[in-house]
Amino acid sequence: MHEPCPRCGHSPLPADRSFPAECSSCGVILARAGGALPRARAPAPVRRDADTGLRAWLWHVPEQVDASAFKGRVALLAVFALWGLRLSWMDYRDGAMAASFIHAPLLVFHEAGHVLFGIFGEWVRVLGGTLGQLLMPAILAGALLWRNRDPFGASIGLWLVGVSVMDVAPYMFDAWEPRLTLLGGGTGNDSFHDWIYLFDSVNQLHHAQRIGALTHALGVAIVLLALAWGAGVLRLQRRRLAARGRVERRRP
Protein backbone atom coordinates (compact mmCIF):
# COMPACT_ATOMS: atom_id res chain seq x y z
CA MET A 1 0.00 0.00 0.00
CA HIS A 2 1.17 3.59 -0.76
CA GLU A 3 1.25 6.13 2.09
CA PRO A 4 -0.79 9.25 1.09
CA CYS A 5 0.35 12.82 1.63
CA PRO A 6 -0.58 13.85 5.21
CA ARG A 7 -1.90 17.22 3.92
CA CYS A 8 -3.65 16.62 0.59
CA GLY A 9 -3.92 12.84 0.44
CA HIS A 10 -1.95 12.61 -2.83
CA SER A 11 -0.40 9.24 -3.66
CA PRO A 12 2.13 7.89 -4.43
CA LEU A 13 4.82 9.81 -2.62
CA PRO A 14 8.58 9.67 -3.32
CA ALA A 15 10.34 6.55 -2.14
CA ASP A 16 12.81 8.66 -0.12
CA ARG A 17 10.62 10.87 2.14
CA SER A 18 13.35 12.40 4.29
CA PHE A 19 14.11 16.16 4.17
CA PRO A 20 13.84 17.95 1.71
CA ALA A 21 11.48 15.57 -0.15
CA GLU A 22 8.08 17.15 -0.88
CA CYS A 23 4.65 16.14 -2.14
CA SER A 24 4.43 16.62 -5.91
CA SER A 25 0.81 17.80 -5.58
CA CYS A 26 0.78 20.37 -2.74
CA GLY A 27 4.49 20.94 -2.24
CA VAL A 28 4.52 20.26 1.50
CA ILE A 29 7.84 19.11 2.96
CA LEU A 30 7.04 15.59 4.01
CA ALA A 31 9.48 15.56 6.93
CA ARG A 32 7.74 18.64 8.40
CA ALA A 33 4.18 17.68 7.58
CA GLY A 34 4.01 14.50 9.53
CA GLY A 35 7.44 13.39 10.50
CA ALA A 36 9.80 11.62 8.20
CA LEU A 37 7.95 8.66 6.81
CA PRO A 38 9.95 5.47 6.54
CA ARG A 39 11.42 4.54 3.21
CA ALA A 40 9.51 1.97 1.29
CA ARG A 41 10.98 -1.41 2.07
CA ALA A 42 11.88 -3.83 -0.62
CA PRO A 43 9.55 -6.83 -0.66
CA ALA A 44 10.78 -9.66 1.47
CA PRO A 45 12.20 -12.54 -0.55
CA VAL A 46 9.72 -15.32 -1.11
CA ARG A 47 10.71 -18.32 0.92
CA ARG A 48 10.50 -21.63 -0.77
CA ASP A 49 7.84 -23.80 0.73
CA ALA A 50 9.57 -26.48 2.77
CA ASP A 51 7.05 -29.05 1.66
CA THR A 52 7.58 -28.67 -2.09
CA GLY A 53 10.20 -29.94 -4.49
CA LEU A 54 11.46 -33.41 -5.37
CA ARG A 55 13.43 -33.80 -2.14
CA ALA A 56 10.33 -33.19 -0.04
CA TRP A 57 8.38 -35.78 -2.04
CA LEU A 58 11.12 -38.41 -1.78
CA TRP A 59 11.56 -37.96 1.98
CA HIS A 60 8.07 -36.97 3.05
CA VAL A 61 7.13 -37.88 6.64
CA PRO A 62 3.55 -37.37 7.85
CA GLU A 63 2.95 -35.26 10.93
CA GLN A 64 1.59 -38.29 12.78
CA VAL A 65 3.44 -41.60 12.41
CA ASP A 66 1.58 -44.63 13.71
CA ALA A 67 3.92 -46.72 15.87
CA SER A 68 2.34 -50.06 14.93
CA ALA A 69 2.41 -49.26 11.21
CA PHE A 70 6.05 -48.19 11.56
CA LYS A 71 7.00 -51.56 13.06
CA GLY A 72 5.18 -53.29 10.23
CA ARG A 73 7.14 -51.28 7.65
CA VAL A 74 10.42 -52.20 9.35
CA ALA A 75 9.52 -55.89 9.18
CA LEU A 76 8.40 -55.53 5.56
CA LEU A 77 11.65 -53.84 4.56
CA ALA A 78 13.63 -56.63 6.22
CA VAL A 79 11.68 -59.24 4.22
CA PHE A 80 12.22 -57.41 0.93
CA ALA A 81 15.91 -56.91 1.75
CA LEU A 82 16.47 -60.64 2.28
CA TRP A 83 14.35 -61.49 -0.76
CA GLY A 84 16.14 -58.99 -2.96
CA LEU A 85 19.58 -60.21 -1.91
CA ARG A 86 18.55 -63.79 -2.58
CA LEU A 87 17.32 -62.90 -6.06
CA SER A 88 20.51 -60.94 -6.69
CA TRP A 89 22.63 -64.01 -5.97
CA MET A 90 20.73 -66.17 -8.49
CA ASP A 91 22.78 -66.99 -11.59
CA TYR A 92 21.40 -64.96 -14.51
CA ARG A 93 23.39 -67.09 -16.95
CA ASP A 94 21.24 -70.18 -16.47
CA GLY A 95 17.91 -68.43 -15.89
CA ALA A 96 17.53 -69.61 -12.27
CA MET A 97 15.29 -66.65 -11.54
CA ALA A 98 12.58 -68.14 -13.77
CA ALA A 99 11.89 -70.63 -10.97
CA SER A 100 11.29 -67.91 -8.38
CA PHE A 101 7.83 -66.83 -7.24
CA ILE A 102 8.27 -63.26 -8.48
CA HIS A 103 8.80 -64.41 -12.07
CA ALA A 104 5.13 -65.43 -12.47
CA PRO A 105 3.54 -61.96 -11.97
CA LEU A 106 6.33 -60.35 -14.00
CA LEU A 107 5.54 -62.79 -16.82
CA VAL A 108 1.92 -61.61 -16.76
CA PHE A 109 3.11 -58.01 -17.14
CA HIS A 110 5.43 -59.16 -19.92
CA GLU A 111 2.71 -60.80 -21.97
CA ALA A 112 0.35 -57.87 -21.36
CA GLY A 113 3.05 -55.58 -22.73
CA HIS A 114 3.08 -57.46 -26.03
CA VAL A 115 -0.63 -56.81 -26.38
CA LEU A 116 -0.58 -53.16 -25.27
CA PHE A 117 2.31 -52.16 -27.52
CA GLY A 118 1.16 -54.24 -30.47
CA ILE A 119 -0.54 -51.24 -32.07
CA PHE A 120 2.88 -49.63 -32.71
CA GLY A 121 4.17 -52.26 -35.09
CA GLU A 122 6.02 -55.57 -34.94
CA TRP A 123 9.33 -54.35 -33.49
CA VAL A 124 7.71 -52.34 -30.67
CA ARG A 125 5.29 -55.20 -30.01
CA VAL A 126 8.21 -57.56 -29.39
CA LEU A 127 10.00 -54.99 -27.21
CA GLY A 128 6.68 -54.29 -25.48
CA GLY A 129 6.97 -57.47 -23.44
CA THR A 130 10.04 -56.14 -21.66
CA LEU A 131 8.60 -52.62 -21.51
CA GLY A 132 5.41 -53.98 -19.92
CA GLN A 133 7.17 -55.75 -17.08
CA LEU A 134 9.31 -52.68 -16.39
CA LEU A 135 6.62 -50.02 -16.71
CA MET A 136 4.00 -51.70 -14.52
CA PRO A 137 6.05 -51.58 -11.29
CA ALA A 138 7.39 -48.14 -12.25
CA ILE A 139 3.83 -46.83 -12.58
CA LEU A 140 2.96 -48.41 -9.24
CA ALA A 141 5.91 -46.68 -7.56
CA GLY A 142 5.02 -43.36 -9.16
CA ALA A 143 1.38 -43.61 -8.09
CA LEU A 144 2.33 -44.37 -4.48
CA LEU A 145 4.69 -41.39 -4.40
CA TRP A 146 2.54 -38.88 -6.31
CA ARG A 147 -1.01 -39.73 -5.29
CA ASN A 148 -0.50 -41.29 -1.84
CA ARG A 149 2.56 -39.24 -0.80
CA ASP A 150 4.04 -42.54 0.37
CA PRO A 151 7.79 -42.68 -0.32
CA PHE A 152 8.19 -45.93 1.60
CA GLY A 153 5.59 -47.64 -0.59
CA ALA A 154 7.27 -46.11 -3.64
CA SER A 155 10.61 -47.58 -2.54
CA ILE A 156 9.02 -51.04 -2.58
CA GLY A 157 7.72 -50.27 -6.06
CA LEU A 158 11.26 -49.29 -7.11
CA TRP A 159 12.48 -52.56 -5.60
CA LEU A 160 10.10 -54.38 -7.94
CA VAL A 161 11.47 -52.37 -10.88
CA GLY A 162 14.98 -53.56 -10.01
CA VAL A 163 13.84 -57.17 -9.67
CA SER A 164 12.08 -56.89 -13.03
CA VAL A 165 15.31 -55.64 -14.62
CA MET A 166 17.11 -58.65 -13.15
CA ASP A 167 14.37 -60.88 -14.56
CA VAL A 168 15.02 -59.52 -18.07
CA ALA A 169 18.78 -60.13 -17.87
CA PRO A 170 18.71 -63.95 -18.33
CA TYR A 171 16.45 -63.56 -21.38
CA MET A 172 18.96 -61.14 -22.93
CA PHE A 173 21.96 -63.31 -22.00
CA ASP A 174 20.27 -66.37 -23.53
CA ALA A 175 19.91 -64.76 -26.96
CA TRP A 176 23.46 -65.66 -28.04
CA GLU A 177 23.31 -69.35 -27.09
CA PRO A 178 19.61 -70.20 -26.53
CA ARG A 179 19.06 -72.70 -23.73
CA LEU A 180 16.14 -71.33 -21.71
CA THR A 181 12.78 -73.03 -22.06
CA LEU A 182 10.36 -70.44 -23.39
CA LEU A 183 6.65 -70.09 -22.73
CA GLY A 184 5.82 -72.18 -25.80
CA GLY A 185 7.95 -75.08 -24.58
CA GLY A 186 10.93 -74.74 -26.92
CA THR A 187 14.13 -72.70 -26.87
CA GLY A 188 15.28 -69.85 -29.04
CA ASN A 189 16.62 -72.40 -31.52
CA ASP A 190 13.16 -73.62 -32.49
CA SER A 191 10.78 -70.97 -31.05
CA PHE A 192 10.45 -67.21 -31.32
CA HIS A 193 12.79 -65.45 -28.88
CA ASP A 194 12.17 -61.74 -28.21
CA TRP A 195 15.77 -60.77 -27.68
CA ILE A 196 17.21 -62.80 -30.54
CA TYR A 197 14.86 -60.86 -32.80
CA LEU A 198 15.59 -57.49 -31.15
CA PHE A 199 19.36 -57.83 -30.95
CA ASP A 200 19.61 -59.24 -34.46
CA SER A 201 17.49 -56.37 -35.85
CA VAL A 202 20.09 -53.83 -34.63
CA ASN A 203 23.13 -56.05 -35.35
CA GLN A 204 23.95 -56.49 -31.64
CA LEU A 205 23.33 -60.21 -31.20
CA HIS A 206 27.04 -60.87 -30.61
CA HIS A 207 26.89 -58.52 -27.58
CA ALA A 208 23.86 -60.25 -26.02
CA GLN A 209 25.74 -61.86 -23.13
CA ARG A 210 27.60 -58.66 -22.24
CA ILE A 211 24.38 -56.65 -22.31
CA GLY A 212 22.66 -59.31 -20.23
CA ALA A 213 25.40 -59.14 -17.58
CA LEU A 214 25.24 -55.33 -17.46
CA THR A 215 21.43 -55.46 -17.21
CA HIS A 216 21.67 -57.83 -14.24
CA ALA A 217 24.14 -55.48 -12.52
CA LEU A 218 21.79 -52.56 -13.15
CA GLY A 219 18.90 -54.48 -11.61
CA VAL A 220 20.95 -55.28 -8.50
CA ALA A 221 21.92 -51.60 -8.17
CA ILE A 222 18.28 -50.51 -8.40
CA VAL A 223 17.27 -53.04 -5.73
CA LEU A 224 19.99 -51.77 -3.38
CA LEU A 225 19.00 -48.17 -4.08
CA ALA A 226 15.36 -48.96 -3.32
CA LEU A 227 16.28 -50.64 -0.03
CA ALA A 228 18.47 -47.69 0.97
CA TRP A 229 15.66 -45.28 0.13
CA GLY A 230 13.14 -47.26 2.18
CA ALA A 231 15.56 -47.45 5.11
CA GLY A 232 16.13 -43.68 4.93
CA VAL A 233 12.41 -42.97 5.00
CA LEU A 234 11.95 -45.25 8.01
CA ARG A 235 14.83 -43.50 9.77
CA LEU A 236 13.04 -40.17 9.37
CA GLN A 237 9.80 -41.71 10.61
CA ARG A 238 11.59 -43.09 13.67
CA ARG A 239 12.87 -39.58 14.45
CA ARG A 240 9.34 -38.24 14.22
CA LEU A 241 8.12 -40.93 16.61
CA ALA A 242 10.96 -40.20 19.05
CA ALA A 243 10.22 -36.46 18.97
CA ARG A 244 6.54 -37.09 19.66
CA GLY A 245 7.48 -39.37 22.55
CA ARG A 246 9.64 -36.66 24.13
CA VAL A 247 6.79 -34.15 23.85
CA GLU A 248 4.33 -36.53 25.49
CA ARG A 249 6.72 -37.25 28.38
CA ARG A 250 7.03 -33.53 29.12
CA ARG A 251 3.29 -33.06 29.44
CA PRO A 252 2.07 -32.79 33.06
C-alpha positions as CSV (number, residue, x, y, z in Angstrom):
1,M,0.0,0.0,0.0
2,H,1.2,3.6,-0.8
3,E,1.2,6.1,2.1
4,P,-0.8,9.2,1.1
5,C,0.3,12.8,1.6
6,P,-0.6,13.8,5.2
7,R,-1.9,17.2,3.9
8,C,-3.6,16.6,0.6
9,G,-3.9,12.8,0.4
10,H,-1.9,12.6,-2.8
11,S,-0.4,9.2,-3.7
12,P,2.1,7.9,-4.4
13,L,4.8,9.8,-2.6
14,P,8.6,9.7,-3.3
15,A,10.3,6.5,-2.1
16,D,12.8,8.7,-0.1
17,R,10.6,10.9,2.1
18,S,13.4,12.4,4.3
19,F,14.1,16.2,4.2
20,P,13.8,18.0,1.7
21,A,11.5,15.6,-0.2
22,E,8.1,17.1,-0.9
23,C,4.6,16.1,-2.1
24,S,4.4,16.6,-5.9
25,S,0.8,17.8,-5.6
26,C,0.8,20.4,-2.7
27,G,4.5,20.9,-2.2
28,V,4.5,20.3,1.5
29,I,7.8,19.1,3.0
30,L,7.0,15.6,4.0
31,A,9.5,15.6,6.9
32,R,7.7,18.6,8.4
33,A,4.2,17.7,7.6
34,G,4.0,14.5,9.5
35,G,7.4,13.4,10.5
36,A,9.8,11.6,8.2
37,L,7.9,8.7,6.8
38,P,9.9,5.5,6.5
39,R,11.4,4.5,3.2
40,A,9.5,2.0,1.3
41,R,11.0,-1.4,2.1
42,A,11.9,-3.8,-0.6
43,P,9.5,-6.8,-0.7
44,A,10.8,-9.7,1.5
45,P,12.2,-12.5,-0.6
46,V,9.7,-15.3,-1.1
47,R,10.7,-18.3,0.9
48,R,10.5,-21.6,-0.8
49,D,7.8,-23.8,0.7
50,A,9.6,-26.5,2.8
51,D,7.0,-29.0,1.7
52,T,7.6,-28.7,-2.1
53,G,10.2,-29.9,-4.5
54,L,11.5,-33.4,-5.4
55,R,13.4,-33.8,-2.1
56,A,10.3,-33.2,0.0
57,W,8.4,-35.8,-2.0
58,L,11.1,-38.4,-1.8
59,W,11.6,-38.0,2.0
60,H,8.1,-37.0,3.1
61,V,7.1,-37.9,6.6
62,P,3.5,-37.4,7.9
63,E,2.9,-35.3,10.9
64,Q,1.6,-38.3,12.8
65,V,3.4,-41.6,12.4
66,D,1.6,-44.6,13.7
67,A,3.9,-46.7,15.9
68,S,2.3,-50.1,14.9
69,A,2.4,-49.3,11.2
70,F,6.1,-48.2,11.6
71,K,7.0,-51.6,13.1
72,G,5.2,-53.3,10.2
73,R,7.1,-51.3,7.7
74,V,10.4,-52.2,9.4
75,A,9.5,-55.9,9.2
76,L,8.4,-55.5,5.6
77,L,11.6,-53.8,4.6
78,A,13.6,-56.6,6.2
79,V,11.7,-59.2,4.2
80,F,12.2,-57.4,0.9
81,A,15.9,-56.9,1.7
82,L,16.5,-60.6,2.3
83,W,14.3,-61.5,-0.8
84,G,16.1,-59.0,-3.0
85,L,19.6,-60.2,-1.9
86,R,18.6,-63.8,-2.6
87,L,17.3,-62.9,-6.1
88,S,20.5,-60.9,-6.7
89,W,22.6,-64.0,-6.0
90,M,20.7,-66.2,-8.5
91,D,22.8,-67.0,-11.6
92,Y,21.4,-65.0,-14.5
93,R,23.4,-67.1,-17.0
94,D,21.2,-70.2,-16.5
95,G,17.9,-68.4,-15.9
96,A,17.5,-69.6,-12.3
97,M,15.3,-66.6,-11.5
98,A,12.6,-68.1,-13.8
99,A,11.9,-70.6,-11.0
100,S,11.3,-67.9,-8.4
101,F,7.8,-66.8,-7.2
102,I,8.3,-63.3,-8.5
103,H,8.8,-64.4,-12.1
104,A,5.1,-65.4,-12.5
105,P,3.5,-62.0,-12.0
106,L,6.3,-60.3,-14.0
107,L,5.5,-62.8,-16.8
108,V,1.9,-61.6,-16.8
109,F,3.1,-58.0,-17.1
110,H,5.4,-59.2,-19.9
111,E,2.7,-60.8,-22.0
112,A,0.4,-57.9,-21.4
113,G,3.1,-55.6,-22.7
114,H,3.1,-57.5,-26.0
115,V,-0.6,-56.8,-26.4
116,L,-0.6,-53.2,-25.3
117,F,2.3,-52.2,-27.5
118,G,1.2,-54.2,-30.5
119,I,-0.5,-51.2,-32.1
120,F,2.9,-49.6,-32.7
121,G,4.2,-52.3,-35.1
122,E,6.0,-55.6,-34.9
123,W,9.3,-54.3,-33.5
124,V,7.7,-52.3,-30.7
125,R,5.3,-55.2,-30.0
126,V,8.2,-57.6,-29.4
127,L,10.0,-55.0,-27.2
128,G,6.7,-54.3,-25.5
129,G,7.0,-57.5,-23.4
130,T,10.0,-56.1,-21.7
131,L,8.6,-52.6,-21.5
132,G,5.4,-54.0,-19.9
133,Q,7.2,-55.7,-17.1
134,L,9.3,-52.7,-16.4
135,L,6.6,-50.0,-16.7
136,M,4.0,-51.7,-14.5
137,P,6.0,-51.6,-11.3
138,A,7.4,-48.1,-12.2
139,I,3.8,-46.8,-12.6
140,L,3.0,-48.4,-9.2
141,A,5.9,-46.7,-7.6
142,G,5.0,-43.4,-9.2
143,A,1.4,-43.6,-8.1
144,L,2.3,-44.4,-4.5
145,L,4.7,-41.4,-4.4
146,W,2.5,-38.9,-6.3
147,R,-1.0,-39.7,-5.3
148,N,-0.5,-41.3,-1.8
149,R,2.6,-39.2,-0.8
150,D,4.0,-42.5,0.4
151,P,7.8,-42.7,-0.3
152,F,8.2,-45.9,1.6
153,G,5.6,-47.6,-0.6
154,A,7.3,-46.1,-3.6
155,S,10.6,-47.6,-2.5
156,I,9.0,-51.0,-2.6
157,G,7.7,-50.3,-6.1
158,L,11.3,-49.3,-7.1
159,W,12.5,-52.6,-5.6
160,L,10.1,-54.4,-7.9
161,V,11.5,-52.4,-10.9
162,G,15.0,-53.6,-10.0
163,V,13.8,-57.2,-9.7
164,S,12.1,-56.9,-13.0
165,V,15.3,-55.6,-14.6
166,M,17.1,-58.7,-13.1
167,D,14.4,-60.9,-14.6
168,V,15.0,-59.5,-18.1
169,A,18.8,-60.1,-17.9
170,P,18.7,-64.0,-18.3
171,Y,16.5,-63.6,-21.4
172,M,19.0,-61.1,-22.9
173,F,22.0,-63.3,-22.0
174,D,20.3,-66.4,-23.5
175,A,19.9,-64.8,-27.0
176,W,23.5,-65.7,-28.0
177,E,23.3,-69.4,-27.1
178,P,19.6,-70.2,-26.5
179,R,19.1,-72.7,-23.7
180,L,16.1,-71.3,-21.7
181,T,12.8,-73.0,-22.1
182,L,10.4,-70.4,-23.4
183,L,6.6,-70.1,-22.7
184,G,5.8,-72.2,-25.8
185,G,7.9,-75.1,-24.6
186,G,10.9,-74.7,-26.9
187,T,14.1,-72.7,-26.9
188,G,15.3,-69.8,-29.0
189,N,16.6,-72.4,-31.5
190,D,13.2,-73.6,-32.5
191,S,10.8,-71.0,-31.1
192,F,10.5,-67.2,-31.3
193,H,12.8,-65.5,-28.9
194,D,12.2,-61.7,-28.2
195,W,15.8,-60.8,-27.7
196,I,17.2,-62.8,-30.5
197,Y,14.9,-60.9,-32.8
198,L,15.6,-57.5,-31.1
199,F,19.4,-57.8,-31.0
200,D,19.6,-59.2,-34.5
201,S,17.5,-56.4,-35.8
202,V,20.1,-53.8,-34.6
203,N,23.1,-56.1,-35.4
204,Q,24.0,-56.5,-31.6
205,L,23.3,-60.2,-31.2
206,H,27.0,-60.9,-30.6
207,H,26.9,-58.5,-27.6
208,A,23.9,-60.3,-26.0
209,Q,25.7,-61.9,-23.1
210,R,27.6,-58.7,-22.2
211,I,24.4,-56.7,-22.3
212,G,22.7,-59.3,-20.2
213,A,25.4,-59.1,-17.6
214,L,25.2,-55.3,-17.5
215,T,21.4,-55.5,-17.2
216,H,21.7,-57.8,-14.2
217,A,24.1,-55.5,-12.5
218,L,21.8,-52.6,-13.2
219,G,18.9,-54.5,-11.6
220,V,20.9,-55.3,-8.5
221,A,21.9,-51.6,-8.2
222,I,18.3,-50.5,-8.4
223,V,17.3,-53.0,-5.7
224,L,20.0,-51.8,-3.4
225,L,19.0,-48.2,-4.1
226,A,15.4,-49.0,-3.3
227,L,16.3,-50.6,0.0
228,A,18.5,-47.7,1.0
229,W,15.7,-45.3,0.1
230,G,13.1,-47.3,2.2
231,A,15.6,-47.5,5.1
232,G,16.1,-43.7,4.9
233,V,12.4,-43.0,5.0
234,L,12.0,-45.2,8.0
235,R,14.8,-43.5,9.8
236,L,13.0,-40.2,9.4
237,Q,9.8,-41.7,10.6
238,R,11.6,-43.1,13.7
239,R,12.9,-39.6,14.5
240,R,9.3,-38.2,14.2
241,L,8.1,-40.9,16.6
242,A,11.0,-40.2,19.1
243,A,10.2,-36.5,19.0
244,R,6.5,-37.1,19.7
245,G,7.5,-39.4,22.6
246,R,9.6,-36.7,24.1
247,V,6.8,-34.1,23.8
248,E,4.3,-36.5,25.5
249,R,6.7,-37.3,28.4
250,R,7.0,-33.5,29.1
251,R,3.3,-33.1,29.4
252,P,2.1,-32.8,33.1
